[in-house]
Every structure is written in C-alpha cells, then in structure tokens.
C-alpha cells in the first residue's frame, strides 16, 4: 500500500532509512537513486577511521532529490572511475603542502598587520588624552583615597585571617556609619505628642528590655527597636493606648532585621496580653515601615561601643559597665537627640574612669573622631541620670545588670564627681 503524501520522515545522522516496497511512489518522483559500492574500487586507498581520505572525494556521489543532473556530468561520473595514479597523489600532496604553507604565511602577515593597527588605534587616544588632560586630573580624588592608619592605631591587622571581621574595611564601615548618623538626628518630639509624656516612653523602654530578655534577643535588636520607635513617634502622633502596639511592632521589625530566628507575630500578640489583634499589628507594621520610608538601618550606639572598646582592649567587665550606662540612657528623653557614636564614646569614657583605666586616649580620638571636650556635656548628663534615685517602676535594666552574668555592674558605686571632672578637663 503506497504511503500518503505529506511531510517526509526526518532522519538523523547515522539512522537507517526505512526501505519502501516496489509499489511506493515516493522514490519514483524524486529521481534516480545512486547505489554506493560497498567495496572500494581497484587501486583506491583505504578509508580512514574517522575521516574520509581526500582522494575519495571525486568518487562520492550525492543524490539530491528534485534536482536534475546534467548529462555531461553523468558521463564524466561514469568515465571518472579510474584509479588515481601515484603521480597524481604526489602532485596532490605537494600542492596541498605548498598551499598550507602559503596560507600560514598569509595568516601570520595578516595577524601582524592587525596587531599593528590595533596598537595604533589604542595608542592614538592615549596620546591625545595625555596631551589634553593636566597631570592633576589623573590623580585619585582625596575622598576616594585609602586612609592610611598609623601602626600604633591599627586594631584590625590582628584579624587579617578572619574574613568575618572584615579587617580591610572595618575602619571605612564605621566611618560610613558615623556619616550616616547625620540623616537620623532627632529632637525632643514630645511636644508633638498630645497624649504622651517622657514617663510613658520610659515605661515602654523598660518593658522592651524585658521582652528582649524573655525572647533572648540580641542587644542590637533592642537598640534598633528603640530607635525606630523614636523616629516613628517624631513623625506620627500616637494615642497612649496604642503606644505598646508601636513598641511591640518595632521589636518585631527589628527582630526580622537582626535575628536569625525572629519570634513570630503570635509571640508578640501574646506578650501584649492579647490587647491587640493580629490585623492591627500587621497594619501597624506597614504603617511604621512606610513612615520611615523602609530605611531602618539606623546606626545604633551599641555597635560603636564595641568598636571603641576594642581600641583600648577593654575587658568584658569594663565593656559590660559601659553597656549598662548605654542601656540606661535609652530611657532618658534628654539623650534621644544625641548621636549614637557620641553617646557610646561618653559611656565608654565613664566606664574607663570608673575602673581607673585612664581617660580618652589618642587611639580613641583617632577612631571615634571625638575629643574629650566633645564628650564632656554628654558624660555629665549620664552622671546626673545615674545619680538620680531609682524608680521602683523602672527596674528592668538595673535588675538585668545586677546578675552575675553581667558582672553585677549595676551595684557598683558611681565614680566621684571630682575624679570625673578631672578626667574631662585633662588634656
């Protein structure tokens, strides 16, 4: 039964073409088929394993369907089955070798000429730039130059093998954070809040410290939550009944930003004693992020404190004392406008004087950018804050740092005011 007209079956290289019967009309319309001989002609060289010998090229006949062949070409094919003589083979090899040498020589000449042209094309603009640009234009701008750190002030080379410490960029990172602080400078926003006062804010911060302890969150999470709360309150009036929702929501956002495994929404609803609904917390989260323009990477004093304590190789007890001062400052409304780097420096200076470890050394001046005179007003504010009698309602931070884990630094006596003033006025 003949095959129906239609699309011809496609074949891939190496596949066998199916044989059709005598009744098939497919091959009859496409012209005569040439049958290749399975055995090589007399005198012809044997085929190679992977490539066909070039002397067999004149004997390979390709049948192209639908194309009529010239009668003269057919006659030439029939009479062209004579074996190639040894003389023709020698001439063919000789001509192929000569042509290959000529081709190689021509290629070498062409490559050389192209290289010369490329060199001319590259050299011309460079010469023009050298003639046009003054020598000062080729120098690296001052703000892009790498700052050279004196050896006596180098605190990062010891961590050269620790990629997590980023020793090559540590100084640049903290300089950038210090510059970024200028974008987040706050003022006393309480006059803009008709239903809030500093005492209510202090109660909220005290409660956030308990949340940080109960959930075992990082200290960075606590500081960032307080910063976001202050920035949100400085832009949006909030009723006192919604203040706890604002604090718990900023803690949720800070946990997502800082923690590996942040608490879920239900955990924050639980610590609020189910005073708010899930929809309210999610809506407040969107409101806070939109108000802050999603820019929540706010420099916090805790990061600067760890950096500056490393400059003087402060022990863990000294660093913990400075952290206690810094965490107590979170509840003080008068210290909200202070920059984080300045506040951290003042807390560390107070801790160094309390431990009788000296004052503000040159290495601290180099890395912080502050002189003792810059820190004196903030140090005095901290001293007045710590000298005030403790409030029984705000005991979370004092109880936290009265534990042995924190070296019981909250129970240490305050340094004498005269000793502190001498350290602040010393040059």
Buried (B, 14 or more C-beta within 10 A) or exposed (E): EEEEEEEEEEEEEEEEEEEEEEEEEEEEEBBEEEEEEEEBEEEBEEEEEEEEEEBBEEBEEEEEEEEEBEEEEEEEBEEEEEBBEEEEEEEEEEEEEEEEEEEEEEEEEEEEEEEEEEEEEEEEEEEEEEEEEEEEEEEEEEEEEEEEBEEEBEBBEEBEEEEEEEBBEBBEEBBEBBEBBEEBEBEEBBEEBEEBEBEBBBBBBBBBBBBBBEBEBBBBBBBBBBBBBBBBBBEBEBEEEBBBBBBBBBBBBBBEBBBEEBBEBEBBBEBBEEEBEEEBBEBBBEBBBEBBEEEBEBBBBBBBBBBBBBBBEBEEBBBBBBBBBBBBBBBBBEBBEBBBBBBBBBBBBBBBBBBEEEBBEEBBBBBBBBEBEBBBEBBBBBBEBBEEEEEEEBBBBBEBBBEEEBBEBBEBEEBEEEEBBEBBEEE
